[in-house]
Amino acid sequence: MRTRLLAVAFCVTALARVTAQTSVPITLPPTPQSAAMAFAPPADLTMPPADAVKSTSGLISRVVRPGDGAEKPGPNDVVTVQYSGWASDGRMFDSSLTRPTPSMFPLNRAMAGWKECVSLMVLHETRRCWVPESLAYKGQAGRPKGTIVFDIELLDTRQSPTIPPSDVKEPPADAKKTPGGVSYKVLRPGTGTRHPTAFSKVTVHYSGWTTDGKLFDSSIARGTPATLDLGGGVIRGWTEGVPQMVEGERARFWIPQDLAYKGEAGSPRGMLVFEVDLIKIE
């Protein structure tokens, strides 16, 4: 039996996971001191340099490494970051670098200072932010007191899948179309040159909606990319659509019912809309 691309049972679960996520650095346990020893605090931990900029809220920040574009996170985006955080005494209390993968979380659930800091950034930028206590943990028991400092690298940003695309009802006029009838539009150009074939395995992040805006599955909600076999493990619209992409590209697909679940009971019906990031061709 051919494996479906998406399990509809994830519909409610995916939605709940996105909305229930709480951002780092709020609920993650402190980094063990042995690991923290390998991450020395920045030299300007307690004294921001002259080129740092102070906002009206009290946040101070400076760019450590410039990004490579103009795209910034929106207030309802899900961001992917690498970060480290230090208390004012130089103790590193948390770092995504001590874990196997970068952190992904909804920006609108972040502490106020973190949210403001990341919203200033562009893709692939690294920024250092001095977050005053009023924008951080506000004196919570067991949390770092006073100003805390974060180094944050913005790896990716995307609108929360709980918010459907504005063009979910139908493809826009500038969408292209495959011979089989899949409409698609590139949202972010890729970094690679190689296209997958109809028989490739690919690693992707994706979200899928019905045309009335209902999210029925999302790898973003699960926080883990999916590896899929275009030659047998997906709906036909994916086999036809994803080979249009190159690695690093983000695209939106409008897949008619006859290339999706064909009206099967218990499956999403009608045209389906997917947003896909092609991370890697296996």
C-alpha positions as CSV (number, residue, x, y, z in Angstrom):
1,M,0.0,0.0,0.0
2,R,1.4,3.4,-1.0
3,T,2.3,5.5,2.0
4,R,0.6,8.9,2.3
5,L,2.7,12.0,2.5
6,L,0.6,13.3,5.4
7,A,-1.2,11.7,8.2
8,V,-4.5,13.6,8.7
9,A,-4.4,12.5,12.3
10,F,-1.7,15.2,12.8
11,C,-4.2,17.9,12.1
12,V,-5.3,18.8,15.6
13,T,-1.9,17.8,17.1
14,A,0.1,20.0,14.8
15,L,-2.0,23.0,15.5
16,A,-1.8,22.5,19.2
17,R,1.9,22.0,19.2
18,V,2.6,25.3,17.5
19,T,0.3,27.3,19.7
20,A,1.4,25.6,22.9
21,Q,5.2,26.0,22.3
22,T,6.9,28.4,24.7
23,S,10.0,30.1,23.4
24,V,13.5,29.6,24.5
25,P,15.0,30.9,26.7
26,I,12.0,30.5,29.0
27,T,11.4,26.8,29.8
28,L,14.7,25.1,28.8
29,P,16.7,23.8,31.7
30,P,20.0,25.5,32.6
31,T,23.0,24.3,30.7
32,P,25.3,22.1,33.0
33,Q,28.2,24.0,34.3
34,S,30.7,21.6,32.7
35,A,29.3,22.5,29.3
36,A,29.1,26.2,30.1
37,M,32.8,26.3,30.9
38,A,33.5,25.9,27.1
39,F,31.6,29.1,26.3
40,A,33.3,32.1,27.7
41,P,31.2,35.2,28.2
42,P,31.8,38.1,25.7
43,A,34.4,40.6,26.8
44,D,31.8,43.4,26.7
45,L,29.3,41.4,28.9
46,T,28.8,44.2,31.4
47,M,29.8,47.2,29.3
48,P,28.2,47.5,25.8
49,P,30.6,49.1,23.3
50,A,30.1,52.6,21.9
51,D,28.7,51.3,18.6
52,A,25.8,49.4,20.4
53,V,22.4,50.9,19.9
54,K,19.9,51.5,22.8
55,S,16.2,51.4,22.0
56,T,13.4,53.3,23.8
57,S,12.5,50.1,25.7
58,G,16.0,49.8,27.2
59,L,17.3,47.0,25.0
60,I,20.8,47.4,23.8
61,S,22.2,45.6,20.8
62,R,24.9,45.5,18.2
63,V,25.5,43.4,15.1
64,V,28.3,40.9,15.6
65,R,28.1,39.5,12.1
66,P,26.0,41.0,9.3
67,G,23.3,39.0,7.6
68,D,22.9,38.5,3.9
69,G,19.5,39.9,3.0
70,A,16.6,42.2,4.0
71,E,14.1,39.6,5.3
72,K,13.2,40.1,8.9
73,P,11.0,38.0,11.2
74,G,7.4,39.1,11.5
75,P,5.6,39.2,14.9
76,N,3.9,35.9,14.1
77,D,6.9,34.1,12.6
78,V,8.4,30.8,13.8
79,V,12.2,31.4,14.0
80,T,15.1,29.0,13.9
81,V,18.1,30.2,15.9
82,Q,21.4,29.3,17.5
83,Y,22.0,31.2,20.7
84,S,23.9,31.5,24.0
85,G,22.8,33.4,27.1
86,W,24.9,34.8,30.0
87,A,24.0,36.2,33.4
88,S,25.7,39.5,34.4
89,D,28.2,37.5,36.6
90,G,29.5,35.7,33.4
91,R,27.7,32.4,34.0
92,M,26.3,30.9,30.8
93,F,22.8,29.7,31.8
94,D,21.6,28.3,28.5
95,S,22.9,27.6,24.9
96,S,21.4,25.9,21.9
97,L,24.9,25.1,20.9
98,T,25.1,22.4,23.6
99,R,22.1,20.5,21.9
100,P,22.0,18.5,18.7
101,T,19.9,20.9,16.6
102,P,19.1,24.6,16.5
103,S,16.1,25.9,18.4
104,M,12.8,26.6,16.6
105,F,9.9,28.5,18.3
106,P,7.2,31.0,17.8
107,L,8.5,34.5,18.2
108,N,5.3,35.8,19.7
109,R,5.8,33.6,22.8
110,A,9.3,34.9,23.5
111,M,10.3,37.2,26.4
112,A,9.9,40.8,25.5
113,G,13.6,41.6,25.1
114,W,14.3,38.4,23.1
115,K,11.4,39.2,20.8
116,E,12.6,42.8,20.2
117,C,16.2,41.7,19.6
118,V,15.3,39.0,17.0
119,S,12.8,41.3,15.3
120,L,15.7,43.7,14.5
121,M,17.7,41.0,12.7
122,V,17.9,39.8,9.1
123,L,18.6,36.3,8.0
124,H,21.9,34.8,8.9
125,E,22.8,37.8,11.1
126,T,24.4,37.3,14.5
127,R,23.5,40.0,17.1
128,R,24.4,40.5,20.7
129,C,21.7,41.9,22.9
130,W,21.8,43.3,26.4
131,V,18.4,42.6,27.9
132,P,17.4,44.5,31.0
133,E,15.6,42.7,33.8
134,S,12.3,44.5,32.9
135,L,12.4,42.8,29.5
136,A,13.8,39.5,30.7
137,Y,12.8,37.4,33.8
138,K,11.5,40.3,35.9
139,G,13.0,38.9,39.1
140,Q,11.4,35.4,38.8
141,A,12.7,32.9,41.4
142,G,15.4,30.6,40.0
143,R,16.1,32.8,37.0
144,P,19.1,35.1,36.2
145,K,18.7,38.5,37.9
146,G,19.5,41.8,36.3
147,T,20.6,42.4,32.7
148,I,21.3,39.2,30.7
149,V,23.2,39.0,27.4
150,F,22.4,36.9,24.4
151,D,24.3,36.1,21.2
152,I,21.7,35.1,18.7
153,E,22.2,33.8,15.1
154,L,19.0,33.9,13.0
155,L,19.1,30.9,10.8
156,D,15.5,31.0,9.4
157,T,12.1,32.6,9.8
158,R,8.7,31.7,8.5
159,Q,5.2,32.7,9.2
160,S,3.5,30.5,11.8
161,P,1.6,27.7,10.0
162,T,-1.4,28.5,12.2
163,I,-1.8,31.5,10.0
164,P,-2.8,30.4,6.4
165,P,-1.2,32.1,3.4
166,S,-3.2,35.1,2.1
167,D,-3.5,33.3,-1.3
168,V,-4.6,30.0,0.1
169,K,-7.9,30.0,-1.9
170,E,-6.3,30.0,-5.3
171,P,-3.0,30.4,-7.1
172,P,-2.0,34.1,-7.8
173,A,-1.6,35.3,-11.3
174,D,2.2,35.1,-11.2
175,A,2.2,31.4,-10.2
176,K,3.7,29.0,-12.7
177,K,2.2,25.6,-13.6
178,T,3.6,22.2,-14.2
179,P,2.4,20.1,-17.2
180,G,0.3,18.0,-14.8
181,G,-1.5,20.9,-13.3
182,V,0.4,21.8,-10.1
183,S,0.6,25.6,-9.6
184,Y,3.7,26.9,-7.7
185,K,5.4,30.1,-6.7
186,V,9.0,30.6,-5.4
187,L,8.9,32.4,-2.1
188,R,12.6,32.4,-1.4
189,P,15.3,31.6,-4.0
190,G,17.4,28.5,-3.3
191,T,21.2,28.3,-2.7
192,G,21.7,25.2,-4.8
193,T,21.6,24.4,-8.5
194,R,20.6,20.7,-8.4
195,H,17.0,19.6,-8.7
196,P,15.6,16.4,-7.2
197,T,14.2,13.9,-9.6
198,A,10.8,12.2,-9.3
199,F,12.6,9.3,-7.5
200,S,14.7,11.3,-5.1
201,K,14.6,11.3,-1.3
202,V,14.4,14.8,0.1
203,T,14.5,16.4,3.5
204,V,12.0,19.2,3.8
205,H,10.0,21.4,6.2
206,Y,6.4,21.8,5.1
207,S,3.0,22.9,6.1
208,G,-0.3,22.0,4.4
209,W,-3.7,23.8,4.3
210,T,-7.1,23.2,2.7
211,T,-8.3,26.2,0.7
212,D,-10.5,27.3,3.5
213,G,-7.3,27.9,5.5
214,K,-7.4,24.9,7.8
215,L,-3.9,23.5,8.7
216,F,-3.9,19.8,8.5
217,D,-0.2,19.0,8.9
218,S,3.0,20.7,9.5
219,S,6.6,19.6,10.2
220,I,7.1,23.1,11.7
221,A,4.7,22.2,14.4
222,R,6.6,19.0,15.2
223,G,9.9,20.9,15.1
224,T,11.6,18.3,12.9
225,P,12.1,18.2,9.2
226,A,10.7,15.2,7.3
227,T,12.6,12.9,4.9
228,L,10.3,11.8,2.1
229,D,10.6,9.5,-1.0
230,L,9.3,11.4,-4.0
231,G,9.2,8.1,-5.9
232,G,6.6,6.3,-3.8
233,G,5.9,7.8,-0.4
234,V,4.1,11.0,-1.3
235,I,1.0,12.2,-3.1
236,R,1.4,12.7,-6.9
237,G,1.4,16.5,-6.7
238,W,4.6,16.4,-4.6
239,T,6.3,14.0,-7.1
240,E,5.6,16.6,-9.8
241,G,6.0,19.8,-7.8
242,V,9.1,19.3,-5.6
243,P,11.4,18.5,-8.6
244,Q,10.9,22.1,-9.7
245,M,12.9,23.2,-6.6
246,V,16.6,23.5,-5.7
247,E,18.1,23.1,-2.3
248,G,17.5,26.1,0.0
249,E,14.4,27.1,-1.9
250,R,11.0,27.9,-0.4
251,A,8.0,27.4,-2.6
252,R,4.2,27.3,-2.3
253,F,2.2,24.7,-4.2
254,W,-1.5,24.5,-5.1
255,I,-2.2,20.8,-5.8
256,P,-5.6,19.9,-7.3
257,Q,-7.6,17.0,-5.7
258,D,-6.8,14.5,-8.5
259,L,-3.1,14.9,-7.7
260,A,-3.7,14.8,-3.9
261,Y,-6.0,12.4,-2.1
262,K,-8.6,12.2,-4.8
263,G,-11.5,12.6,-2.4
264,E,-10.6,9.6,-0.2
265,A,-12.7,9.4,3.0
266,G,-10.9,10.8,6.0
267,S,-8.4,12.8,3.9
268,P,-8.3,16.5,3.1
269,R,-10.5,17.1,0.1
270,G,-10.3,19.6,-2.8
271,M,-7.2,21.5,-3.8
272,L,-4.5,21.5,-1.2
273,V,-1.9,24.2,-0.5
274,F,1.6,23.4,0.7
275,E,4.6,25.6,1.6
276,V,7.8,23.6,1.3
277,D,11.4,24.3,2.2
278,L,13.8,22.0,0.3
279,I,16.5,21.5,2.8
280,K,18.5,18.7,1.2
281,I,18.4,16.2,-1.6
282,E,19.5,12.9,-0.1
